[in-house]
Every structure is written in structure tokens, then in C-alpha cells.
Amino acid sequence: MQAIVEPAKGEGVTYQPEAIDFILAYTEGYPCFIQEFGRAAWNTADGPVITLVDAEDALSQVDSELDGSFFQARVQRTTPDELMYLRAMAELGGAEHKAADVAAVLQKTSEQLGPIRSRLIAKGLLYTSRFGYAKFTVPQFDRFMRRHMTLDSEPTA
């Protein structure tokens, strides 16, 4: 919360608690996202108080900025097979998922997709907290994948 509030306070700007909650929920505390959301909300607000409406209005700008730089840089490092795995995982949401569940989306076995999953972990796009499960390493990556790629296509961005 301090990463949002303190820089603004020094400039005479405050946030409504609801705006802070909205921003923290979206960013999941990820520093780069907090910074981007703070900038977008600041630019959206009409006055010295950033409201929930300002934060909600800034969301499309935040998505666009992160899509064009942060997320795109990650997608560019992947092969088409890796992209399909990421997109299948995104279909299930941003939470941790069983390898077998991701494989089912692609109508394959987890054994067939094991090498792809391993490469994505090595590239830092997924992490495993326990055997057989993986999660995206950054918040909102699932939403990015769903916005820019269908399960039967190449990414649009």
C-alpha cells in the first residue's frame, strides 16, 4: 500500500481506500504493476484525490501499457508450442493448475507436454510450488493471453 500512497502524498495527492484496494487486487503487490497503475490513475484523475472510478477508468490504460511492453516481452521469448501451453493454462485462470488439467485443455497427456512445461519453467514464465502443479510467475498473465490469443491461433499482439 505504501508504494501507492507515499509517492502521491509527496505531491499533495491522496487515494480513496477503495481505489487502493482495487489497485492492490489487480497488481497482487507486483511492484512494476503498482508503478504502472499509479501512473495511469494519476493521469486519469481530475483532482487531488484518486477515486475508485479513476482507478477503474485507468484499468484499460494499464492493460494496454503492460500488454505492449511487459507481457509482450515474455511472449516473444516463446515457441508456438509454448504459447499454446500458456494459452491453455490461461483458459483455466490465473491460479495454480495441475499439469494434467492444462493437458486436458489441449487434448493431450501431461507426459506429452512435460518438455514444454519444463522449458516454460526454465524461462521463468511458470513456477512450481509442488509436484505436478504450476502457476504463472506474474499476475494478470492469464488475462493477457486470453486477450491476445485464442486456443487455435497465434497471438494477436
C-alpha positions in Angstrom: 0.0 0.0 0.0 2.8 2.4 0.8 4.2 2.1 -2.8 0.9 3.6 -4.0 0.2 6.2 -1.2 3.6 7.6 -0.3 4.8 8.9 -3.8 1.4 10.6 -4.3 1.3 12.1 -0.8 4.6 13.9 -1.5 2.8 15.7 -4.4 -0.3 16.5 -2.4 -2.4 13.7 -3.9 -4.3 11.1 -2.0 -6.2 7.8 -2.8 -9.6 6.7 -1.6 -9.3 3.4 0.2 -11.5 1.7 -2.4 -9.1 2.8 -5.1 -6.1 1.4 -3.2 -8.0 -1.9 -2.7 -8.8 -2.0 -6.4 -5.2 -1.4 -7.5 -3.8 -3.9 -5.0 -6.2 -6.6 -6.1 -5.2 -6.1 -9.7 -1.5 -5.8 -9.1 -1.3 -8.6 -6.5 1.5 -6.5 -5.0 3.7 -6.8 -8.1 6.0 -3.6 -8.0 6.1 -2.9 -11.7 2.3 -3.2 -11.9 1.8 -0.9 -8.9 4.0 1.7 -10.5 2.2 1.4 -13.9 -1.3 1.6 -12.2 -0.3 4.5 -10.1 0.9 6.5 -13.1 -2.3 5.6 -15.1 -4.6 6.5 -12.2 -2.7 9.8 -11.6 -3.1 10.7 -15.3 -6.8 9.8 -15.2 -7.8 11.7 -12.0 -9.2 15.2 -12.3 -8.2 16.3 -8.9 -6.0 15.7 -5.9 -8.0 12.6 -4.8 -7.7 9.5 -6.8 -11.1 7.7 -6.6 -12.3 4.2 -7.3 -13.8 5.5 -10.5 -10.4 6.9 -11.5 -8.7 3.6 -10.9 -11.4 1.7 -12.8 -11.1 4.1 -15.7 -7.3 3.7 -15.7 -7.5 -0.1 -16.0 -7.7 -0.2 -19.8 -4.7 2.0 -20.0 -2.8 -0.2 -17.6 -3.7 -3.3 -19.6 -2.6 -1.6 -22.8 0.7 -0.5 -21.4 1.5 -3.8 -19.8 0.4 -5.7 -22.9 2.6 -3.7 -25.2 5.8 -3.9 -23.1 5.8 -6.2 -20.1 3.8 -9.1 -21.3 4.8 -8.8 -25.0 8.5 -9.2 -24.0 7.6 -12.6 -22.4 5.6 -13.8 -25.3 8.4 -13.0 -27.7 10.7 -15.5 -25.9 8.4 -18.5 -26.5 7.9 -21.0 -29.3 4.5 -21.7 -30.8 4.1 -24.8 -28.7 5.0 -22.9 -25.5 2.5 -20.2 -26.4 -0.3 -22.9 -26.8 0.6 -24.3 -23.4 0.5 -20.8 -21.8 -2.9 -20.1 -23.6 -4.3 -23.4 -22.4 -3.2 -22.6 -18.9 -4.7 -19.2 -19.2 -8.0 -20.8 -20.1 -8.1 -22.2 -16.6 -7.4 -18.9 -14.9 -4.5 -17.3 -13.0 -4.4 -19.7 -10.1 -2.1 -22.7 -9.8 -3.1 -25.6 -12.0 -2.3 -29.3 -12.4 -0.3 -30.2 -15.4 -3.0 -32.8 -16.3 -5.7 -30.1 -16.3 -3.7 -28.0 -18.7 -3.0 -31.1 -20.9 -6.8 -31.8 -21.0 -7.5 -28.4 -22.4 -5.1 -29.3 -25.3 -6.4 -32.8 -25.5 -3.0 -34.3 -24.7 -1.4 -36.0 -21.8 0.7 -34.3 -19.3 3.6 -36.6 -20.3 3.4 -35.3 -23.9 3.5 -31.7 -22.7 6.2 -32.2 -19.9 9.1 -30.9 -22.0 7.2 -27.8 -23.0 6.2 -27.1 -19.3 9.8 -27.6 -18.3 11.0 -25.1 -20.8 8.5 -22.5 -19.6 9.7 -23.1 -16.0 13.3 -22.6 -17.1 12.3 -19.4 -19.0 10.8 -18.1 -15.8 7.2 -17.9 -17.2 5.9 -20.6 -14.8 6.9 -21.7 -11.4 6.0 -24.8 -9.4 5.2 -24.8 -5.7 4.5 -28.5 -5.6 4.9 -31.5 -7.8 2.6 -31.6 -10.8 1.3 -28.0 -10.4 2.4 -24.7 -12.0 1.4 -21.1 -11.8 2.2 -18.0 -13.9 5.1 -16.1 -12.4 3.4 -12.7 -12.8 -0.1 -11.6 -12.1 -2.6 -11.0 -14.9 -0.6 -13.1 -17.5 -3.7 -15.3 -17.9 -5.8 -12.3 -18.8 -3.2 -11.1 -21.3 -3.1 -14.5 -23.0 -6.9 -14.6 -23.3 -7.0 -11.1 -24.7 -4.4 -11.8 -27.4 -4.6 -15.4 -28.4 -7.3 -18.0 -28.9 -6.7 -21.7 -28.3 -6.4 -22.2 -32.1 -4.4 -19.2 -33.2 -1.2 -17.3 -32.9 -1.1 -14.2 -30.6 -2.6 -11.0 -31.9 -0.1 -8.7 -30.2 
